């Protein structure tokens, strides 16, 4: 029987999967939709110059979470952006956020 250490490591999670998992852990949302809109921005000058033409650089987020209710829109966006700060640091270019009522 082969040892589990002989198996290759699993492929790294895609950015969309990582963002989804991060937001679930941070906010326990009742609804979370994360749509990759990168193809709509492919070839744009700023995207090319920043090296984001490989995809997974632009997302639209629709989220409903009790922990985001009763906060100003600015504070909701701050908390979401803080939660995914590592993704912005590693190539996420844009996150369009819509917070829904829980």
Order of alpha helices (4+ residues) and beta strands (2+ residues): alpha-beta-alpha-beta-alpha-alpha-beta
